[in-house]
Structure formats: structure tokens, C-alpha cells
Amino acid sequence: MKKKLTHLGYLLLAVVLMHACAAPKSVIRLEPDREDVKWLFGQSYVTDSLYGVVFEVAFDRAVQNQYWFDFNIINHSNMPILIDPVNFTYMAYDSLNNRKLVQPLAAIDPEEQLMSIDKELSRNDARAQNHLGISLVAASVDIATGVATLSDDNPNNDYLRTNMYEEVQNEAIDNEIETQNLNSMREEWSQGTIRKTTLGSNYSMQGKVFFKSYPTADYIKLFIPVDDSRLEIIFNQRHHRP
């Protein structure tokens, strides 16, 4: 009976470990479907232009269900042009050129991300202000319970002591760490991305553009509108097992 229980225990442990261990995901790479690319620090840039506006586009990496692209945009036309990443889209296809999306998927809007971060920072600031007042109350309660338990000469009442101040301070520290992380994220979205910009003649801009990924596609076609037309750039999707 003991041996049966031992074998059953090993079996249950094996089942738990199988479900607990996460398998590593394939590493995704998007490769330009053309030969005339420009290499820069390991990235292959596709260059295309329309109406004097030049786009240099390179896939960076796939992170947390997102495609990361690097864009360099140069306006060689004699007119300013509005650049808005939400107008950049892509369509996913299978190997038979069938669409895998109902409609093209738009890039993630940096302005929406910044608004979301600012709202969360506002909530964190309110929590920080509240922690100041709560800390004073918590300290007073801790002192009062400490005095009470010391003065009654009953060791059985020691459990009545409170540690509210320490708990409030720990929450304040967690809130401060979250605020620092949010500020770092805000800096990245604010300074490191392509944001809505009226790009003047002979001016350029560069930054990242993010899309939600579609891992089961065989290739994607990136659409970049320029005035009344658009550029189309194809990237083949490759999966590399770890």
C-alpha cells in the first residue's frame, strides 16, 4: 500500500510539474521580402519613397505580442506632410495569400498610451497624498496600542499591538516604485516613438512604431499612407525555436 501511495505521489508531482513549467516561445523575426535593403547595426532597413517623402523601415523585434519597428522619415518634398502612426497599418496573410484579418491592423497610438499613463500617475499621486495623512494616523494608533499594552502589565495582551505605520509605509514604497516605472514608460513613449507630427520640408524624424502581432501569419504587408496614395512593404515572418 505504501509503495502504491509513493508511486501515486510521484505521478501527481510529475503532472503538476508538467503544467507548472512554461515552454519557451519561438523567437519571431520579420524579414523584408526584397534584396535591396540597407544594413545598420544588424537591422535591415527597407527604403521606399512617394511624392518626395522617404521612409526607411526596419523590424526590431517581437515583444509581448507586439511587433516593434524602427522608422526614419525624411520629407524631401516642398510641402509639409502630416505623419500620424495610427494611419500605419498592416494586413496578415497565409502562405496562399489569403487574408487572416478582417481589416488591416493599425499601429498602437502613442497619444492614447500617454493618456493612460498620465491617468495612472494622477491616481498614484492621490494615493501618495493620502499616505501622508494615513501615516500620521497609523503612527498615533501604534503608539496608543503600545502604551496600552505596556501599562496593563498583562503579557497576554501583547497581541493587541499594531504595526499600521509600517504597513502604510510599505504601501507608500510600492506606490513610489510604481510611479517611477510609469515615468520611465512615459519617457519611452514620449521621446522614443513616432508621434503625430507635421513634418516640414527638408526635415526628418525617427522613432519606434508598435503593432499588435499576428504570430500565425506567413507574411505581413505594411501599409504607409502618403497623401492620396500609399507605400506597401512586405515582411516574411520566421519562427526560430529556442
C-alpha positions as CSV (number, residue, x, y, z in Angstrom):
1,M,0.0,0.0,0.0
2,K,2.9,2.3,0.9
3,K,4.5,1.7,-2.5
4,K,1.3,2.4,-4.3
5,L,1.0,5.7,-2.5
6,T,4.6,6.6,-3.3
7,H,4.1,5.9,-7.0
8,L,0.9,7.9,-6.9
9,G,2.7,10.8,-5.3
10,Y,5.4,10.8,-8.0
11,L,2.8,10.7,-10.7
12,L,0.9,13.6,-9.2
13,L,4.2,15.5,-8.8
14,A,5.1,14.9,-12.5
15,V,1.6,16.1,-13.6
16,V,2.0,19.3,-11.5
17,L,5.5,20.0,-12.9
18,M,4.3,19.4,-16.5
19,H,1.6,22.0,-16.0
20,A,3.8,24.4,-14.0
21,C,6.7,24.6,-16.5
22,A,6.1,27.1,-19.2
23,A,7.6,26.1,-22.6
24,P,9.7,28.8,-24.2
25,K,8.1,30.6,-27.2
26,S,9.6,30.7,-30.6
27,V,11.6,33.8,-31.4
28,I,9.8,35.8,-34.2
29,R,11.6,37.7,-36.9
30,L,10.1,39.7,-39.7
31,E,12.4,39.7,-42.8
32,P,12.0,42.1,-45.7
33,D,10.8,40.4,-48.9
34,R,13.3,42.1,-51.1
35,E,17.1,42.2,-51.6
36,D,17.7,45.9,-51.9
37,V,18.0,46.6,-48.1
38,K,20.4,48.8,-46.1
39,W,22.0,47.3,-43.1
40,L,22.6,49.3,-39.9
41,F,23.8,47.7,-36.6
42,G,22.3,44.4,-37.6
43,Q,19.0,45.7,-38.8
44,S,17.9,45.5,-42.4
45,Y,16.2,48.7,-43.5
46,V,13.8,48.9,-46.4
47,T,13.8,52.2,-48.2
48,D,10.9,53.5,-50.2
49,S,9.5,56.9,-51.2
50,L,6.4,58.5,-52.6
51,Y,5.9,62.2,-53.6
52,G,9.4,63.0,-52.2
53,V,8.7,61.5,-48.7
54,V,11.3,58.8,-47.9
55,F,10.5,56.0,-45.4
56,E,13.2,53.8,-44.0
57,V,11.7,50.9,-42.1
58,A,13.3,48.1,-40.1
59,F,11.9,45.4,-37.9
60,D,13.4,45.5,-34.5
61,R,11.8,42.6,-32.5
62,A,8.7,41.0,-31.3
63,V,8.0,41.6,-27.6
64,Q,4.9,40.7,-25.5
65,N,2.6,40.1,-28.5
66,Q,3.9,43.2,-30.3
67,Y,5.9,44.0,-33.4
68,W,8.5,46.7,-32.8
69,F,9.6,48.7,-35.9
70,D,12.2,51.5,-36.3
71,F,11.2,54.3,-38.7
72,N,13.3,57.0,-40.3
73,I,11.1,59.5,-42.2
74,I,12.6,62.3,-44.4
75,N,10.5,64.9,-46.2
76,H,12.2,65.9,-49.4
77,S,9.0,67.4,-50.9
78,N,8.4,71.1,-51.0
79,M,5.3,70.8,-48.7
80,P,4.8,69.9,-45.1
81,I,3.2,66.5,-44.5
82,L,1.3,65.1,-41.5
83,I,2.8,62.0,-40.1
84,D,0.5,60.0,-37.8
85,P,1.4,56.5,-36.8
86,V,-2.2,55.5,-36.3
87,N,-2.6,55.6,-40.1
88,F,0.2,53.0,-40.4
89,T,-1.5,49.6,-40.8
90,Y,-0.7,46.0,-41.8
91,M,-2.5,43.0,-43.2
92,A,-1.6,39.5,-42.3
93,Y,-1.6,36.7,-44.9
94,D,-1.1,32.9,-45.0
95,S,1.2,31.1,-47.5
96,L,-1.7,31.0,-50.1
97,N,-2.0,34.8,-50.0
98,N,-5.3,34.6,-48.1
99,R,-6.1,37.4,-45.6
100,K,-6.0,36.4,-42.0
101,L,-7.6,39.6,-40.7
102,V,-11.0,41.2,-41.5
103,Q,-9.3,44.6,-41.9
104,P,-5.8,46.0,-41.6
105,L,-4.5,46.3,-38.1
106,A,-3.5,49.9,-37.1
107,A,-0.4,50.8,-35.1
108,I,-0.7,51.5,-31.4
109,D,-1.4,55.1,-30.7
110,P,1.3,56.8,-28.6
111,E,-1.1,59.5,-27.5
112,E,-3.6,57.0,-26.1
113,Q,-0.7,55.3,-24.2
114,L,0.5,58.6,-22.8
115,M,-3.0,59.5,-21.7
116,S,-3.4,56.1,-20.0
117,I,-0.1,56.6,-18.2
118,D,-0.9,60.1,-17.1
119,K,-4.2,59.0,-15.6
120,E,-2.4,56.2,-13.7
121,L,0.2,58.8,-12.5
122,S,-2.6,61.0,-11.3
123,R,-4.1,58.2,-9.3
124,N,-0.7,57.4,-7.8
125,D,-0.2,61.0,-6.8
126,A,-3.5,61.0,-5.0
127,R,-2.5,57.8,-3.2
128,A,0.8,59.3,-2.2
129,Q,-1.0,62.3,-0.7
130,N,-3.4,60.0,1.2
131,H,-0.5,58.0,2.5
132,L,0.9,61.2,4.3
133,G,-2.3,61.6,6.3
134,I,-2.8,57.9,6.9
135,S,0.8,57.6,8.1
136,L,0.1,60.2,10.9
137,V,-3.0,58.3,12.0
138,A,-1.2,54.9,11.8
139,A,1.7,56.2,13.9
140,S,-0.7,57.5,16.5
141,V,-2.6,54.2,16.7
142,D,0.6,52.2,17.0
143,I,1.8,54.5,19.9
144,A,-1.5,54.3,21.6
145,T,-1.7,50.5,21.5
146,G,1.9,50.2,22.5
147,V,1.3,52.3,25.6
148,A,-1.9,50.4,26.4
149,T,-0.2,47.0,26.3
150,L,2.8,48.2,28.3
151,S,0.7,49.8,31.1
152,D,-1.7,47.0,31.7
153,D,1.1,44.5,32.9
154,N,-0.7,41.7,31.1
155,P,1.6,39.8,28.7
156,N,-1.5,38.1,27.2
157,N,-2.5,41.4,25.7
158,D,0.7,41.9,23.6
159,Y,-1.1,40.7,20.5
160,L,-3.1,44.0,20.7
161,R,-0.1,45.9,19.5
162,T,-0.5,47.2,15.9
163,N,2.0,47.8,13.1
164,M,-0.2,50.0,11.0
165,Y,2.5,52.6,10.4
166,E,4.9,50.0,8.9
167,E,2.2,48.6,6.7
168,V,1.3,52.1,5.4
169,Q,5.0,52.9,4.7
170,N,5.3,49.6,2.7
171,E,2.3,50.6,0.6
172,A,3.8,54.0,0.1
173,I,7.1,52.5,-1.1
174,D,5.3,50.2,-3.5
175,N,3.4,53.2,-4.8
176,E,6.6,55.2,-5.3
177,I,8.2,52.3,-7.3
178,E,5.1,52.1,-9.5
179,T,5.3,55.8,-10.1
180,Q,9.0,55.5,-11.1
181,N,8.1,52.7,-13.5
182,L,5.3,54.7,-15.0
183,N,7.5,57.8,-15.5
184,S,10.1,55.6,-17.3
185,M,7.4,54.2,-19.6
186,R,6.1,57.7,-20.2
187,E,9.6,58.9,-21.2
188,E,9.9,56.0,-23.7
189,W,6.5,56.6,-25.3
190,S,7.1,60.4,-25.3
191,Q,10.6,60.5,-26.7
192,G,11.3,57.2,-28.4
193,T,8.3,56.8,-30.7
194,I,6.9,58.3,-33.9
195,R,4.2,60.7,-32.8
196,K,1.7,62.8,-34.7
197,T,3.8,65.5,-36.3
198,T,3.5,68.0,-39.2
199,L,6.9,67.3,-40.8
200,G,8.2,70.3,-42.6
201,S,10.0,70.3,-46.0
202,N,13.6,69.0,-45.7
203,Y,13.0,67.8,-42.1
204,S,13.3,64.3,-40.8
205,M,12.1,62.3,-37.8
206,Q,12.9,58.9,-36.3
207,G,11.4,56.6,-33.7
208,K,9.6,53.3,-33.0
209,V,6.2,52.2,-34.2
210,F,4.4,49.4,-32.4
211,F,1.8,47.0,-33.7
212,K,-0.1,44.1,-32.1
213,S,1.5,41.0,-33.5
214,Y,-0.1,38.2,-35.5
215,P,2.2,35.1,-34.9
216,T,0.4,32.7,-37.2
217,A,0.8,34.8,-40.3
218,D,3.2,33.7,-43.0
219,Y,3.9,37.3,-44.0
220,I,2.5,40.7,-43.4
221,K,2.1,43.7,-45.7
222,L,2.8,47.1,-44.2
223,F,0.7,50.0,-45.5
224,I,2.1,53.5,-45.1
225,P,-0.2,56.3,-46.5
226,V,1.3,59.3,-48.2
227,D,-1.2,61.9,-49.3
228,D,-3.7,60.2,-51.6
229,S,-1.6,57.0,-52.1
230,R,0.3,54.6,-50.0
231,L,3.5,52.5,-49.8
232,E,3.4,48.7,-49.3
233,I,6.2,46.8,-47.7
234,I,6.2,43.0,-47.3
235,F,7.8,41.2,-44.4
236,N,8.1,37.4,-44.2
237,Q,7.5,36.0,-40.7
238,R,10.0,33.4,-39.4
239,H,9.8,31.4,-36.2
240,H,13.1,30.3,-34.6
241,R,12.8,27.7,-31.9
242,P,14.8,28.4,-28.7
